[in-house]
Amino acid sequence: MGTSLSHWQLDSRLQADTIRVVEDDFRIILLMNDCRWPWLIQVPKIADAEELHDLDGERVLQELERTTMLANQLKSITQCEKINIASIGNIVRQLHIHIIARNPGDANWPGPVWGHGQALPYPASQSAELVKQLKDRIIAPSLP
């Protein structure tokens, strides 16, 4: 699977539904613009990748390491009870990994977040504060 950034482009649906948190040479981290759940999306910058198994073994391990780091940090920030991690891609084919903080009593607990009601966009101040926490406390300083 090629790693050329010259052909990599963020899927327009991900761009439309999210708030950019941080980006480096290897990935972009997005916050889903739905305040019902703190929900990160990690998008590896790998042209034409759709599935984790499209990647070579070393890159799969790197993505899993990065996902684990984000999951731990999101749990630390939100103090959630459960983290859901998924890479489904039935609608958005571009490889992306969802990392979602869940708690009993949240919207649709214990069911999945997909297809449940309408997204509730963050108020600007709330999303800005969460993005700041993510950037300052965890993501920018610890990107592998």
C-alpha positions in Angstrom: 0.0 0.0 0.0 1.5 3.3 -1.0 2.3 6.0 1.5 2.6 8.9 -0.9 1.0 12.0 0.5 0.8 13.6 -2.9 -2.3 11.5 -3.6 -3.8 11.5 0.0 -6.8 13.7 0.6 -9.2 13.7 3.5 -12.6 12.4 2.6 -15.1 15.3 2.1 -17.6 13.6 4.5 -15.1 13.4 7.3 -14.1 17.0 6.7 -17.7 18.2 6.8 -18.7 16.3 10.0 -15.7 17.0 12.1 -13.5 19.6 13.8 -9.7 19.4 13.1 -7.7 18.7 16.2 -4.2 18.1 15.1 -2.3 16.9 12.0 1.2 15.6 11.4 3.0 13.8 8.5 1.4 10.4 9.4 -2.2 11.1 10.4 -4.9 13.6 11.1 -7.0 13.6 14.3 -10.5 14.9 14.1 -13.3 15.5 16.6 -16.7 14.4 15.5 -19.0 17.5 15.7 -21.5 15.7 17.8 -21.5 16.6 21.5 -23.5 13.5 22.5 -20.2 11.6 22.7 -16.6 12.7 22.9 -15.6 11.1 19.6 -12.2 11.2 17.9 -11.4 10.0 14.4 -7.9 9.1 13.5 -7.2 9.1 9.7 -3.8 7.6 8.6 -2.3 9.5 5.7 -2.0 6.5 3.4 -3.3 7.0 -0.2 -6.0 4.5 -1.2 -6.0 2.6 2.1 -9.5 1.4 3.1 -8.8 -1.3 5.7 -6.2 -1.9 8.4 -5.3 -5.2 6.6 -4.4 -3.1 3.6 -1.3 -2.0 5.5 2.0 -3.8 6.0 2.5 -5.3 9.4 4.7 -2.5 10.8 2.2 0.2 9.8 -0.7 -1.8 11.3 1.2 -1.9 14.6 2.0 1.8 14.4 -1.7 2.6 13.9 -2.8 0.4 16.7 -0.2 2.0 19.0 -1.5 5.5 18.0 -5.1 4.4 18.5 -4.3 3.0 22.0 -2.6 6.2 23.0 -5.6 8.3 21.8 -8.0 5.9 23.6 -6.1 6.2 26.9 -5.8 10.0 26.6 -9.5 10.4 25.7 -10.5 8.3 28.7 -8.2 10.3 30.9 -9.7 13.6 29.8 -13.4 12.5 29.8 -13.2 10.1 32.7 -15.6 7.9 30.7 -16.4 4.3 31.7 -15.9 2.7 28.3 -14.0 3.5 25.1 -15.4 2.1 21.8 -12.9 1.6 18.9 -14.0 0.8 15.4 -12.9 0.9 11.8 -16.0 0.2 9.8 -15.9 2.2 6.6 -19.1 1.1 5.0 -20.0 4.6 4.0 -16.7 6.5 4.1 -14.3 4.1 2.5 -11.1 6.0 3.5 -9.3 4.2 6.3 -10.3 5.9 9.6 -10.5 4.7 13.1 -13.2 5.9 15.5 -12.4 6.3 19.2 -15.5 7.1 21.2 -15.9 7.8 25.0 -19.1 6.2 26.4 -20.9 6.2 29.7 -24.0 4.5 31.0 -26.9 6.8 30.4 -25.4 8.6 27.4 -27.3 8.8 24.1 -28.2 5.2 23.1 -26.2 3.5 25.8 -25.3 0.6 25.5 -26.2 0.5 21.8 -23.9 1.8 19.1 -23.5 5.5 18.2 -24.0 4.9 14.5 -27.4 5.8 13.1 -28.7 7.0 16.4 -30.7 10.2 16.1 -29.3 13.4 14.7 -25.9 14.8 15.4 -25.9 17.6 18.0 -23.1 20.0 17.0 -20.9 21.3 19.8 -21.4 24.8 21.0 -18.2 26.7 19.8 -16.8 27.2 23.2 -17.3 23.6 24.2 -15.6 22.2 21.1 -12.8 24.8 21.5 -12.1 23.7 25.1 -12.0 20.0 24.2 -9.8 20.6 21.2 -7.5 22.7 23.4 -7.3 19.9 26.1 -6.5 17.3 23.4 -3.8 19.4 21.8 -2.2 20.7 25.0 -2.4 17.7 27.3 -2.0 14.7 25.0 -1.9 14.7 21.3 0.7 17.2 20.1 3.4 16.4 22.7 3.0 12.6 22.3 2.6 12.0 18.6 4.8 9.0 17.8 
